[in-house]
Amino acid sequence: MNDNLSPIVLFVYARPEHTQRTLAALAANAEASESELYVYADAPRNAKDQAQVVAVHQLLTGITGFGKVSVIEREHNYGLAQISNIMDSA
């Protein structure tokens, strides 16, 4: 891995097609194989989002093309508002 490269952080939720395209685009970059990728995957907000969130989480198990991949899957829905509050208090 190249210490001169900034890590890549990707937040995903319930859009498997967008997630797949984003991962493919990121992996196509010349420096991807030397980069760290951190993916934060929130839990479903409600039953309606369950299937899409599960589909996104399944995509995350097969990520390749990066120097290092860390996937953080939440057991409970944090939502962007709660994350924003956490970051504001830091």
MODELLER restraints for C-alpha pairs under 7 A, 6 or more apart:
rsr = mdl.restraints
at = mdl.atoms
rsr.add(forms.Gaussian(group=physical.xy_distance, feature=features.Distance(at['CA:1:A'], at['CA:34:A']), mean=4.40, stdev=0.5))
rsr.add(forms.Gaussian(group=physical.xy_distance, feature=features.Distance(at['CA:1:A'], at['CA:35:A']), mean=6.20, stdev=0.5))
rsr.add(forms.Gaussian(group=physical.xy_distance, feature=features.Distance(at['CA:1:A'], at['CA:67:A']), mean=5.73, stdev=0.5))
rsr.add(forms.Gaussian(group=physical.xy_distance, feature=features.Distance(at['CA:2:A'], at['CA:34:A']), mean=5.44, stdev=0.5))
rsr.add(forms.Gaussian(group=physical.xy_distance, feature=features.Distance(at['CA:2:A'], at['CA:35:A']), mean=6.74, stdev=0.5))
rsr.add(forms.Gaussian(group=physical.xy_distance, feature=features.Distance(at['CA:5:A'], at['CA:35:A']), mean=6.51, stdev=0.5))
rsr.add(forms.Gaussian(group=physical.xy_distance, feature=features.Distance(at['CA:7:A'], at['CA:35:A']), mean=6.15, stdev=0.5))
rsr.add(forms.Gaussian(group=physical.xy_distance, feature=features.Distance(at['CA:7:A'], at['CA:36:A']), mean=4.90, stdev=0.5))
rsr.add(forms.Gaussian(group=physical.xy_distance, feature=features.Distance(at['CA:7:A'], at['CA:37:A']), mean=5.99, stdev=0.5))
rsr.add(forms.Gaussian(group=physical.xy_distance, feature=features.Distance(at['CA:8:A'], at['CA:36:A']), mean=6.09, stdev=0.5))
rsr.add(forms.Gaussian(group=physical.xy_distance, feature=features.Distance(at['CA:8:A'], at['CA:37:A']), mean=4.74, stdev=0.5))
rsr.add(forms.Gaussian(group=physical.xy_distance, feature=features.Distance(at['CA:8:A'], at['CA:38:A']), mean=6.07, stdev=0.5))
rsr.add(forms.Gaussian(group=physical.xy_distance, feature=features.Distance(at['CA:9:A'], at['CA:37:A']), mean=5.96, stdev=0.5))
rsr.add(forms.Gaussian(group=physical.xy_distance, feature=features.Distance(at['CA:9:A'], at['CA:38:A']), mean=4.76, stdev=0.5))
rsr.add(forms.Gaussian(group=physical.xy_distance, feature=features.Distance(at['CA:9:A'], at['CA:39:A']), mean=5.88, stdev=0.5))
rsr.add(forms.Gaussian(group=physical.xy_distance, feature=features.Distance(at['CA:10:A'], at['CA:38:A']), mean=6.19, stdev=0.5))
rsr.add(forms.Gaussian(group=physical.xy_distance, feature=features.Distance(at['CA:10:A'], at['CA:39:A']), mean=4.75, stdev=0.5))
rsr.add(forms.Gaussian(group=physical.xy_distance, feature=features.Distance(at['CA:10:A'], at['CA:40:A']), mean=6.25, stdev=0.5))
rsr.add(forms.Gaussian(group=physical.xy_distance, feature=features.Distance(at['CA:11:A'], at['CA:39:A']), mean=5.82, stdev=0.5))
rsr.add(forms.Gaussian(group=physical.xy_distance, feature=features.Distance(at['CA:11:A'], at['CA:40:A']), mean=4.81, stdev=0.5))
rsr.add(forms.Gaussian(group=physical.xy_distance, feature=features.Distance(at['CA:11:A'], at['CA:41:A']), mean=6.13, stdev=0.5))
rsr.add(forms.Gaussian(group=physical.xy_distance, feature=features.Distance(at['CA:12:A'], at['CA:19:A']), mean=6.77, stdev=0.5))
rsr.add(forms.Gaussian(group=physical.xy_distance, feature=features.Distance(at['CA:12:A'], at['CA:40:A']), mean=6.19, stdev=0.5))
rsr.add(forms.Gaussian(group=physical.xy_distance, feature=features.Distance(at['CA:12:A'], at['CA:41:A']), mean=5.01, stdev=0.5))
rsr.add(forms.Gaussian(group=physical.xy_distance, feature=features.Distance(at['CA:12:A'], at['CA:42:A']), mean=6.87, stdev=0.5))
rsr.add(forms.Gaussian(group=physical.xy_distance, feature=features.Distance(at['CA:13:A'], at['CA:41:A']), mean=5.79, stdev=0.5))
rsr.add(forms.Gaussian(group=physical.xy_distance, feature=features.Distance(at['CA:13:A'], at['CA:42:A']), mean=5.68, stdev=0.5))
rsr.add(forms.Gaussian(group=physical.xy_distance, feature=features.Distance(at['CA:13:A'], at['CA:53:A']), mean=5.86, stdev=0.5))
rsr.add(forms.Gaussian(group=physical.xy_distance, feature=features.Distance(at['CA:13:A'], at['CA:56:A']), mean=6.93, stdev=0.5))
rsr.add(forms.Gaussian(group=physical.xy_distance, feature=features.Distance(at['CA:14:A'], at['CA:49:A']), mean=6.53, stdev=0.5))
rsr.add(forms.Gaussian(group=physical.xy_distance, feature=features.Distance(at['CA:14:A'], at['CA:52:A']), mean=4.76, stdev=0.5))
rsr.add(forms.Gaussian(group=physical.xy_distance, feature=features.Distance(at['CA:14:A'], at['CA:53:A']), mean=4.43, stdev=0.5))
rsr.add(forms.Gaussian(group=physical.xy_distance, feature=features.Distance(at['CA:14:A'], at['CA:56:A']), mean=6.31, stdev=0.5))
rsr.add(forms.Gaussian(group=physical.xy_distance, feature=features.Distance(at['CA:15:A'], at['CA:52:A']), mean=6.36, stdev=0.5))
rsr.add(forms.Gaussian(group=physical.xy_distance, feature=features.Distance(at['CA:15:A'], at['CA:56:A']), mean=6.60, stdev=0.5))
rsr.add(forms.Gaussian(group=physical.xy_distance, feature=features.Distance(at['CA:16:A'], at['CA:52:A']), mean=6.61, stdev=0.5))
rsr.add(forms.Gaussian(group=physical.xy_distance, feature=features.Distance(at['CA:16:A'], at['CA:55:A']), mean=5.98, stdev=0.5))
rsr.add(forms.Gaussian(group=physical.xy_distance, feature=features.Distance(at['CA:16:A'], at['CA:56:A']), mean=4.67, stdev=0.5))
rsr.add(forms.Gaussian(group=physical.xy_distance, feature=features.Distance(at['CA:19:A'], at['CA:56:A']), mean=6.91, stdev=0.5))
rsr.add(forms.Gaussian(group=physical.xy_distance, feature=features.Distance(at['CA:26:A'], at['CA:32:A']), mean=6.80, stdev=0.5))
rsr.add(forms.Gaussian(group=physical.xy_distance, feature=features.Distance(at['CA:27:A'], at['CA:65:A']), mean=5.50, stdev=0.5))
rsr.add(forms.Gaussian(group=physical.xy_distance, feature=features.Distance(at['CA:27:A'], at['CA:66:A']), mean=6.71, stdev=0.5))
rsr.add(forms.Gaussian(group=physical.xy_distance, feature=features.Distance(at['CA:32:A'], at['CA:65:A']), mean=6.33, stdev=0.5))
rsr.add(forms.Gaussian(group=physical.xy_distance, feature=features.Distance(at['CA:32:A'], at['CA:66:A']), mean=5.00, stdev=0.5))
rsr.add(forms.Gaussian(group=physical.xy_distance, feature=features.Distance(at['CA:32:A'], at['CA:67:A']), mean=6.89, stdev=0.5))
rsr.add(forms.Gaussian(group=physical.xy_distance, feature=features.Distance(at['CA:33:A'], at['CA:65:A']), mean=5.33, stdev=0.5))
rsr.add(forms.Gaussian(group=physical.xy_distance, feature=features.Distance(at['CA:33:A'], at['CA:66:A']), mean=4.16, stdev=0.5))
rsr.add(forms.Gaussian(group=physical.xy_distance, feature=features.Distance(at['CA:33:A'], at['CA:67:A']), mean=4.72, stdev=0.5))
rsr.add(forms.Gaussian(group=physical.xy_distance, feature=features.Distance(at['CA:34:A'], at['CA:66:A']), mean=6.21, stdev=0.5))
rsr.add(forms.Gaussian(group=physical.xy_distance, feature=features.Distance(at['CA:34:A'], at['CA:67:A']), mean=4.59, stdev=0.5))
rsr.add(forms.Gaussian(group=physical.xy_distance, feature=features.Distance(at['CA:35:A'], at['CA:66:A']), mean=5.63, stdev=0.5))
rsr.add(forms.Gaussian(group=physical.xy_distance, feature=features.Distance(at['CA:35:A'], at['CA:67:A']), mean=5.01, stdev=0.5))
rsr.add(forms.Gaussian(group=physical.xy_distance, feature=features.Distance(at['CA:35:A'], at['CA:68:A']), mean=6.61, stdev=0.5))
rsr.add(forms.Gaussian(group=physical.xy_distance, feature=features.Distance(at['CA:36:A'], at['CA:66:A']), mean=6.40, stdev=0.5))
rsr.add(forms.Gaussian(group=physical.xy_distance, feature=features.Distance(at['CA:36:A'], at['CA:67:A']), mean=5.66, stdev=0.5))
rsr.add(forms.Gaussian(group=physical.xy_distance, feature=features.Distance(at['CA:36:A'], at['CA:68:A']), mean=4.70, stdev=0.5))
rsr.add(forms.Gaussian(group=physical.xy_distance, feature=features.Distance(at['CA:36:A'], at['CA:69:A']), mean=5.91, stdev=0.5))
rsr.add(forms.Gaussian(group=physical.xy_distance, feature=features.Distance(at['CA:37:A'], at['CA:66:A']), mean=6.81, stdev=0.5))
rsr.add(forms.Gaussian(group=physical.xy_distance, feature=features.Distance(at['CA:37:A'], at['CA:68:A']), mean=6.19, stdev=0.5))
rsr.add(forms.Gaussian(group=physical.xy_distance, feature=features.Distance(at['CA:37:A'], at['CA:69:A']), mean=4.81, stdev=0.5))
rsr.add(forms.Gaussian(group=physical.xy_distance, feature=features.Distance(at['CA:37:A'], at['CA:70:A']), mean=6.26, stdev=0.5))
rsr.add(forms.Gaussian(group=physical.xy_distance, feature=features.Distance(at['CA:38:A'], at['CA:69:A']), mean=6.00, stdev=0.5))
rsr.add(forms.Gaussian(group=physical.xy_distance, feature=features.Distance(at['CA:38:A'], at['CA:70:A']), mean=4.84, stdev=0.5))
rsr.add(forms.Gaussian(group=physical.xy_distance, feature=features.Distance(at['CA:38:A'], at['CA:71:A']), mean=5.91, stdev=0.5))
rsr.add(forms.Gaussian(group=physical.xy_distance, feature=features.Distance(at['CA:39:A'], at['CA:70:A']), mean=6.27, stdev=0.5))
rsr.add(forms.Gaussian(group=physical.xy_distance, feature=features.Distance(at['CA:39:A'], at['CA:71:A']), mean=4.75, stdev=0.5))
rsr.add(forms.Gaussian(group=physical.xy_distance, feature=features.Distance(at['CA:39:A'], at['CA:72:A']), mean=6.05, stdev=0.5))
rsr.add(forms.Gaussian(group=physical.xy_distance, feature=features.Distance(at['CA:40:A'], at['CA:71:A']), mean=6.12, stdev=0.5))
rsr.add(forms.Gaussian(group=physical.xy_distance, feature=features.Distance(at['CA:40:A'], at['CA:72:A']), mean=4.87, stdev=0.5))
rsr.add(forms.Gaussian(group=physical.xy_distance, feature=features.Distance(at['CA:40:A'], at['CA:73:A']), mean=6.11, stdev=0.5))
rsr.add(forms.Gaussian(group=physical.xy_distance, feature=features.Distance(at['CA:41:A'], at['CA:72:A']), mean=6.09, stdev=0.5))
rsr.add(forms.Gaussian(group=physical.xy_distance, feature=features.Distance(at['CA:41:A'], at['CA:73:A']), mean=4.73, stdev=0.5))
rsr.add(forms.Gaussian(group=physical.xy_distance, feature=features.Distance(at['CA:41:A'], at['CA:74:A']), mean=6.16, stdev=0.5))
rsr.add(forms.Gaussian(group=physical.xy_distance, feature=features.Distance(at['CA:42:A'], at['CA:73:A']), mean=6.11, stdev=0.5))
rsr.add(forms.Gaussian(group=physical.xy_distance, feature=features.Distance(at['CA:42:A'], at['CA:74:A']), mean=5.02, stdev=0.5))
rsr.add(forms.Gaussian(group=physical.xy_distance, feature=features.Distance(at['CA:42:A'], at['CA:77:A']), mean=5.52, stdev=0.5))
rsr.add(forms.Gaussian(group=physical.xy_distance, feature=features.Distance(at['CA:42:A'], at['CA:78:A']), mean=6.46, stdev=0.5))
rsr.add(forms.Gaussian(group=physical.xy_distance, feature=features.Distance(at['CA:43:A'], at['CA:53:A']), mean=6.94, stdev=0.5))
rsr.add(forms.Gaussian(group=physical.xy_distance, feature=features.Distance(at['CA:43:A'], at['CA:74:A']), mean=5.35, stdev=0.5))
rsr.add(forms.Gaussian(group=physical.xy_distance, feature=features.Distance(at['CA:43:A'], at['CA:75:A']), mean=5.67, stdev=0.5))
rsr.add(forms.Gaussian(group=physical.xy_distance, feature=features.Distance(at['CA:43:A'], at['CA:76:A']), mean=5.18, stdev=0.5))
rsr.add(forms.Gaussian(group=physical.xy_distance, feature=features.Distance(at['CA:43:A'], at['CA:77:A']), mean=4.52, stdev=0.5))
rsr.add(forms.Gaussian(group=physical.xy_distance, feature=features.Distance(at['CA:44:A'], at['CA:50:A']), mean=5.40, stdev=0.5))
rsr.add(forms.Gaussian(group=physical.xy_distance, feature=features.Distance(at['CA:44:A'], at['CA:53:A']), mean=6.05, stdev=0.5))
rsr.add(forms.Gaussian(group=physical.xy_distance, feature=features.Distance(at['CA:44:A'], at['CA:77:A']), mean=5.87, stdev=0.5))
rsr.add(forms.Gaussian(group=physical.xy_distance, feature=features.Distance(at['CA:45:A'], at['CA:77:A']), mean=5.60, stdev=0.5))
